[in-house]
């Protein structure tokens, strides 16, 4: 299982499970960068933690499917997700994550691309 597979598995549980949330944040290197789709990048574990905390407060009941492959510089995952916004509205998205991995196996750069959303 790759670190990106762990990322998705922990993301599915992190909304209601503080230990899973902490384990998710620990997948990132200390000065990692996350580039969310349509938003400014965040740098460092503290900002990454805040980003994901806000995300999980806005969405619940998410279900994901994904496939991961190795690339020249790291990993890529193609994914689809369905869930519920905090307003009660249902949503679905699909896209890809591109991750660069450091020598310790931590994510040090993550780009999130959303190709379809409803």
Beta strands, then each sheet from edge to edge (+ up, - down):
strand 1: 28-35
strand 2: 42-43
strand 3: 59-70
strand 4: 74-85
strand 5: 90-101
strand 6: 107-117
sheet 1: 2+ 1- 6- 5+ 4- 3+
end
